[in-house]
Every structure is written in structure tokens, then in C-alpha cells.
Amino acid sequence: MKKHIIDVIKQIEIDYDVKVLFACESGSRAWGFPSKDSDYDVRFIYIHKPEWYLSIDQKRDVMEIPAKHSISIPVDPLLDMSGWELTKALRLLRKSNPSILEWFASPIVYDQSFSVVDRMKELEQKLFSPVASLHHYVNMAKGNFRHHEEGGIKDYLNVLRPLLAALWIEKYHASPQLEFQKLVEDLLPPGEVKDVVALLVKRKIAGEEKNLEPWPGVMNGYVSETIQHLETYVKSLKIDRPDPTEELDRLFRNVLREVWNEEWADFVGGTC
């Protein structure tokens, strides 16, 4: 599948006249508990040629392959790809958007071209907002927990993963580990809760993720109490950050020059 993903990336570049700067795995494969029929959730960042950015109209800054954007080669039905245009990615980095920070933490990288992602990662610590990230993960855990009685093993893990991510932020004031097992080992002490989580992961990997069954009793109290604790904790945080817009603008212009060297020379010379 890796070769197919790389082929699809190359075809996106040809069909849409862009450069893909970064592509990684997201979802259960990056979290470390895929089942045999799990999708490949590939996320990527791309950049257009300089002239694309000169327009009075807002243009679409997301690609979804094959859901909304087709390419001229067949796409494996297990492959789901979604990409953000670079300026969108930089705006989200400015807001400390947890999704893009998760992409950077992915243990499975399919493509990384040019210097931009390394430079974005260097800015991550400076721009990271515990408040924004905690709100994101706690709200995700709450939303998924609200419907837990109707779910299966996959749904239960979709409560636990953001909950543990939020606990990691509380403990380290840093973007959380993406691999679920690292969160479990670091944050859960030996005991019944940790044993239940280990069993859920084992069954998810074995392909039982859609089995509908009652939520393990010990988890109700643990999840409810942890959500309550985290909601109280996040209210106590007050963290000011400098506005990084000027620095991100510079980064964007430098990347345009680096990626589209000849086009950039024509562009600034007024001959494009």
C-alpha cells in the first residue's frame, strides 16, 4: 500500500499542478491499533504555484481524495486522503490546532519534501497552546462518551484516546504522543482500568471493533471523573502567546521561493 500511496501523491501533483510537502498516516494505524480492514487515513500538506495566491476570490484550500477530488489513476478503496493547502495549514498552526500537531507526531510518514515541515515543527513548541488543545480533546472525549452506550470497541477507544491526550497535556504542557500505547503506559497506573484498556485494544486489533456491547462498568466512573477534573483544570490556565503571524508570513514566502524556484523568479520579475 505504501507504494500505491506514493503513486497517488505523485498523481495529485501532476493532476492539480501542486507540490505535496508532507504526507503521513492519521487514524488507527498511527495510533497503533489498526484492525486488518482499517482504512489508510493519509493526511497531507500541499502548495500551489505563486500565481494561484493572487486572486480576489477565496479558493478551495482542501483536497479530499477520492471523496470530492478525482485523480487520473485508480485509488484503492481502503485509501482515504485529505490535504490542506499550506496557508491553511499555517493558519491552523498559528491557532495550535491539535489535528495538524497530530500529523507532525505521526510515526508513519509517506513523504516529506523541502524544509517547511521541519521549520513548522520548530515553531510548534513556541505556538503550542495547552488551553486550545485541552478544549479540543476534552470536548472530543465528552462528545464520544455521550453516545458510548450505543457503541462498540472502536467507539470506546475514541473516548479514551482524546481523554489520555488531554491528561498528557496536563502532565507535560506539550502536544501529546500520538501512539495510544505510549499514552497508556505513561498515564495509567497498574489496575483494573489499565487492564480493561489493554483488552479493548487487543480486541480492536483482532477485528472486533464493531461488536456492540455494554461499556465496561469500571470505565464509566473513570471517564466521568477524569472529564470533570480536566474541565476544572483548563479553567485555571491563563497562557499568553506572542502573535506569530509575521513569522509565519515570512515562512510562507520562503517556501514559495524554495519550492517554485523558477516560477518564483518569473513571478517577482513581473513576467509570470
Secondary structure, 3 states (H helix, E strand, C coil): CHHHHHHHHHHHHHHHCEEEEEEEEECHHHHCCCCCCCCEEEEEEEEECHHHHCCCCCCCCEEEECCCCCCCCCCCCCEEEEEEEHHHHHHHHHCCCHHHHHHHHCCCEEEECCCHHHHHHHHHHHHCCHHHHHHHHHHHHHHHHHCHHHCEHHHHHHHHHHHHHHHHHHHHCCCCCCCHHHHHHHHCCCCHHHHHHHHHHHHHHCCCCCCECCCCHHHHHHHHHHHHHHHHHHHCCCCCCCCCHHHHHHHHHHHHHHHCHHHHHHHHCCCC
